[in-house]
Amino acid sequence: MLAVCVAGLVVLFSAAGEDVGVFLRQAARVGLGLAVLIAVAQVPPRILRAVAPWLYALGVLLLVAVALVGDIAMGAQRWLDLGFIRFQPSELMKIAVPLACAWFLHDRPLPPDFRSLVVLGIAILVPALLIAEQPDLGTALLVAAGGGLVVLLAGLQLRYMVGLGALFAAAVPVLWHFLHDYQRQRVLTFLNPQNDPLGAGYHTIQSQIAIGSGGVFARAT
């Protein structure tokens, strides 16, 4: 992880035209993030377990507040301004949702039964839908994936996997109807960047070219 952070700082320094100020500001953020990571890693699991449901409830309340009075920027209502700080509650849910799912499953027999799966499904879908409504589809999918992985690792039975897969496949046309135009374009570009090589697919194609060129150079040397 440290190697990735260092590599990112080096790339940023180059991309920013060797601007030392930009480099130092980002390095300070990386240092702060690592300090928080180390501090949180010292918290005993029993405390995290006790905090999990309250953190989840707080996150949902903040998401509702964003939907009602959140700041709108670039067509999205994602930010909550508390006066002394402005932040996105959806970022909190990336941690709160998997923690809450793990807390719920802790004292229950595994693999989870159907009733537990229904409760977990609602607990995952509520924040995911609130985030998707902002709209922020990428973060909504990450939050849903975080909770879903906890359920999967708890020993989700094969019949439930097949059923959920079939349900998702059947819901795709409905979900597609509710997507914004730019979200549909992102999906289509992901599936086939060549549809718009000079527009939405440009960066994906250039990345493929860069990776291919790197492979050719490696073989040549």
Salt bridges, closest charged atoms under 4 A:
ASP71 OD2 - ARG86 NE 3.31
GLU91 OE1 - LYS94 NZ 2.97
ASP107 OD1 - HIS106 ND1 2.81
ASP181 OD1 - ARG184 NH1 3.89
